Amino acid sequence: MNQPIPPNFQPLADARSVGVVQAQRMRFDEALPLRSGASISGYELVYETYGTLNAARTNAVLICHALNASHHVAGVYADDPGNTGWWDNMVGPGKPVDTERFFVIGVNNLGSCFGSTGPMSPNPATGRPYGPDFPVLTVEDWVHAQARLADRLGIERFAGVMGGSLGGMQALAWACLYPQRVAHCVAIASAPKLSTQNIAFNEVARRAIITDPDFHGGRFYDHDVVPKRGLQVARMIGHITYLSDDVMAEKFGRTLRRHSSDAALRSEYQFTYDIEFEIESYLRYQGEKFSSYFDANTYLLITRALDYFDPALAHDGDLARALAQATADFLVVSFTTDWRFSPERSREIVEALLVNGRRVTYAEVDAPHGHDAFLLEDPQYMAVVRSWFGRIADAVAQTEAV
Amino acid sequence: MNQPIPPNFQPLADARSVGVVQAQRMRFDEALPLRSGASISGYELVYETYGTLNAARTNAVLICHALNASHHVAGVYADDPGNTGWWDNMVGPGKPVDTERFFVIGVNNLGSCFGSTGPMSPNPATGRPYGPDFPVLTVEDWVHAQARLADRLGIERFAGVMGGSLGGMQALAWACLYPQRVAHCVAIASAPKLSTQNIAFNEVARRAIITDPDFHGGRFYDHDVVPKRGLQVARMIGHITYLSDDVMAEKFGRTLRRHSSDAALRSEYQFTYDIEFEIESYLRYQGEKFSSYFDANTYLLITRALDYFDPALAHDGDLARALAQATADFLVVSFTTDWRFSPERSREIVEALLVNGRRVTYAEVDAPHGHDAFLLEDPQYMAVVRSWFGRIADAVAQTEAV
C-alpha cells in the first residue's frame, strides 16, 4: 500500500504502430447453436488483421476482447486517425506481439455494439432491432463463432489465442473447446470464474440500466432514447473496480475540484452534492462518455457472459478436470493490485494446469494500476509477453524452414 | 482467504435486553451555526436512554450511529416488538456496555429520516418539506447538536462516547471538539477520513439517486413519489462494500436461485438477465427493503458528511496535530476483513494518538464478516469492549464511593 506510482507509461512512437487499418466483415448464414439452446443465423462478425499469414498458416494469433473493447486492436483508421486500437502498445511491428512475425486477428464478438451482429442489429424476424430478443450468449458461444471465422480465414491452428480479463476467459475456453487448434494460450488478468462479489457488481450495474425508465425493457431504440443514466452508473461502478485503491488515491486523492485561482477557495469545501472532489468529476466524465457510445443491451449481454463463465461447473467444480482437455502451452499473467481479478484467481488457473502436467509460464506483475494494468505498458509485463511470443515466433520460423 | 466462516452469532437471550423502550424528543429553538456557514433553528432531536444516570452524573455513555441506523440502539417498542435496536447485542443489562452500570443515550442525528429534523421535516420558511433546502451537514455539526442535547440532559462529561463506522468518526470528533466532556472514546471499524475509493462509491450511489427521474431535484415529496430505483442501486452498492469478499462467497457463492425441486433444473442456467444467482436475489431484496423506508435526501446528506470528514485537513493533513486536543482514553477496534474501513485506517488513528502520548487500546479482530462485523457478535470483539467498559464502570463506581 501507498507505494509510489510510476508515471503513466508513454505509448511507443507512432512509427512502430501497424498504421492505417481497415475493419472487415464476414457473414455466416448457417445457424450457430448456442449454449442456451437457442441459435442465431445470418449473423456477421467484424474483424481486423495485422501482419501477414505465412504460407504454412502457422503464425496466426487471435486476440479476444473484454467488456468495452472490439476488433480494433491496433492501428488507426484513415478517416479516424485519433481512434487507436485498444492494444496498440501490445500488437504491432516490433511490439510484444510482433506483426512482422505474426498474423494477428482482432474479432468483435457476437452481441457487441461495435459492428458484429448484436442487439442493435435488425432481427430478421421483425426487421426491427433485436433488443431484448437477442439471445443470451456465453463465452463458449463466442469461441465457437470465432472458430467459424478462423475456418473461413483458413486457419486450422492458432500459434496463439490471447486475451485479458474477459478476453482471457475466451482464450481459456478456446484451449478447452478446440485443443487441437490452440498451440499457445495467453490469459492475462483473468479468472476461472467470477467471484460472488464480481457477480454482485455486475448485478448492480445491470439493475441501474434495467430500472432506468429510458430502457423500456430493452426496446429503447423504438423510443429513440438511450438509458444514459443507467449506463453512466454502470460505468462508474466498473471504473472503481478497474483501478486499484492506491492508484485512485495517487491520481485523485481527496483533491477538491476547483476552477478558482484563489488558493484559499480551492481548499475549502463548497457544501454541495454536486461535484466537490476530483474523483467525482473523473467518474462522471467516464460515465457520460461511455453512455454516449455503448449499447445498454450489449452491456447486459457481456456482463452476463462473464457471470456464466465457469468451465469447472460441469466437472463438480473441479477446475483441473475442466482444463484436462487443453493441450496448449500457457502464459498466465496477473497484477498484484488487481482486486477485480486478483492474482489468487490466476493462480487457480495455473494450479489446475499444472495438475494436468501442462507447460505454464506464470508472471505475477507488481504493478500499481489494478485491473487496468493489462492495458498499460508496464515494462515487466511487456517484457514477459515479448519474450514468450519471441520464443513462439522462433519456433514457427523453424518449422517453416524445415 | 477462504477461511471457514463461523455460523452467525445468535443474539443473547431476550431476558438480557433492555426490554421495552420509548423514544423521546427534544426541541432546540436557538439557531445552531453549521460548518457550511448556514445555520438551523427550531430543530428537534429524537433520542432514547437506557439505564439510570447516577447522582454524580458520571456514568453516561453516548452512542453515535452510522449511515442506516438511528437512536434506537437497544430494546424494543411496546407497539412494535419486532423492532429491536441496532446494537442490542452490545448495549443492555450484563452486556458489554452494561446498562446496569451505565446510563446510555442513543441519539438520532440531525438530517436523518428516523425522527430528528431532516429533509422530510417541514421547512418553517415554507411549511413544505425542506427537501434540497435542508442544509448540508458535517460530522462536526452533528457533534455540536449532540452536545446541546447533553447539556439539556445535564451531562457535563461522558464516561464514554462510542460509535462504529461513521459513528466512530463522531466519537473522534467529540474527543477533539469537546475534550473536557469525553473521558473515554471508542471508534470501531472507522477511519480518520474516507479514501478516494470510499468517496467514489458514495458518488456512484448519489448519482443513482439524483439521476432517478423520481428524485425531482430532491422535491419528490411534492410529487408523491420516491426515487426507489436510485435508492435500490445505492443500497446494493453499499451492501457489497459492507461484506467481505469471503463471507459473500461463503453465504451465496455462485449458487443459482431455483424454486424447482428438480435437482437437474436447479444446477442449470436459465439464460436470463433476471435473477439467476442467489446473490442477485439478496441484493435486490436489500435494495427494495431499504428504498421502502429510507429518505433519499438523507442518503445524500449522510454520505456527504462521510466524504467531508477529515479532521487533519485543517492541519496540513497531519492527523497527529488534528488529534492533539483530544485527552480521552481511546479504544480503537478494526476487523481484518473490513475492506471498506480497513485495519490500516484504524492504525492511522492509533498512531496519531500515540504520537500525542494518549492511552490507546487497539484491537484488530480476526473476523470474517467485513465492515458489518461491528454490528455482529464476534466473541473476541465483544470481550474487548466488555472488558474495556468494565474497567470504566469500576472507575466510575470508585469515584462515586469517594
Boltz contact constraints between the chains, C-beta under 6 A:
constraints:
  - contact:
      token1: [A, 36]
      token2: [B, 271]
      max_distance: 6.0
  - contact:
      token1: [A, 136]
      token2: [B, 271]
      max_distance: 6.0
  - contact:
      token1: [A, 196]
      token2: [B, 248]
      max_distance: 6.0
  - contact:
      token1: [A, 196]
      token2: [B, 249]
      max_distance: 6.0
  - contact:
      token1: [A, 196]
      token2: [B, 252]
      max_distance: 6.0
  - contact:
      token1: [A, 196]
      token2: [B, 253]
      max_distance: 6.0
  - contact:
      token1: [A, 196]
      token2: [B, 279]
      max_distance: 6.0
  - contact:
      token1: [A, 197]
      token2: [B, 245]
      max_distance: 6.0
  - contact:
      token1: [A, 197]
      token2: [B, 248]
      max_distance: 6.0
  - contact:
      token1: [A, 199]
      token2: [B, 277]
      max_distance: 6.0
  - contact:
      token1: [A, 199]
      token2: [B, 279]
      max_distance: 6.0
  - contact:
      token1: [A, 200]
      token2: [B, 240]
      max_distance: 6.0
  - contact:
      token1: [A, 200]
      token2: [B, 279]
      max_distance: 6.0
  - contact:
      token1: [A, 203]
      token2: [B, 280]
      max_distance: 6.0
  - contact:
      token1: [A, 203]
      token2: [B, 283]
      max_distance: 6.0
  - contact:
      token1: [A, 204]
      token2: [B, 236]
      max_distance: 6.0
  - contact:
      token1: [A, 204]
      token2: [B, 237]
      max_distance: 6.0
  - contact:
      token1: [A, 207]
      token2: [B, 233]
      max_distance: 6.0
  - contact:
      token1: [A, 208]
      token2: [B, 233]
      max_distance: 6.0
  - contact:
      token1: [A, 211]
      token2: [B, 229]
      max_distance: 6.0
  - contact:
      token1: [A, 213]
      token2: [B, 213]
      max_distance: 6.0
  - contact:
      token1: [A, 229]
      token2: [B, 211]
      max_distance: 6.0
  - contact:
      token1: [A, 233]
      token2: [B, 207]
      max_distance: 6.0
  - contact:
      token1: [A, 233]
      token2: [B, 208]
      max_distance: 6.0
  - contact:
      token1: [A, 236]
      token2: [B, 204]
      max_distance: 6.0
  - contact:
      token1: [A, 237]
      token2: [B, 204]
      max_distance: 6.0
  - contact:
      token1: [A, 240]
      token2: [B, 200]
      max_distance: 6.0
  - contact:
      token1: [A, 245]
      token2: [B, 197]
      max_distance: 6.0
  - contact:
      token1: [A, 248]
      token2: [B, 196]
      max_distance: 6.0
  - contact:
      token1: [A, 248]
      token2: [B, 197]
      max_distance: 6.0
  - contact:
      token1: [A, 249]
      token2: [B, 196]
      max_distance: 6.0
  - contact:
      token1: [A, 252]
      token2: [B, 196]
      max_distance: 6.0
  - contact:
      token1: [A, 253]
      token2: [B, 196]
      max_distance: 6.0
  - contact:
      token1: [A, 269]
      token2: [B, 308]
      max_distance: 6.0
  - contact:
      token1: [A, 271]
      token2: [B, 36]
      max_distance: 6.0
  - contact:
      token1: [A, 271]
      token2: [B, 136]
      max_distance: 6.0
  - contact:
      token1: [A, 273]
      token2: [B, 300]
      max_distance: 6.0
  - contact:
      token1: [A, 277]
      token2: [B, 199]
      max_distance: 6.0
  - contact:
      token1: [A, 279]
      token2: [B, 196]
      max_distance: 6.0
  - contact:
      token1: [A, 279]
      token2: [B, 199]
      max_distance: 6.0
  - contact:
      token1: [A, 279]
      token2: [B, 200]
      max_distance: 6.0
  - contact:
      token1: [A, 280]
      token2: [B, 203]
      max_distance: 6.0
  - contact:
      token1: [A, 283]
      token2: [B, 203]
      max_distance: 6.0
  - contact:
      token1: [A, 300]
      token2: [B, 273]
      max_distance: 6.0
  - contact:
      token1: [A, 308]
      token2: [B, 269]
      max_distance: 6.0
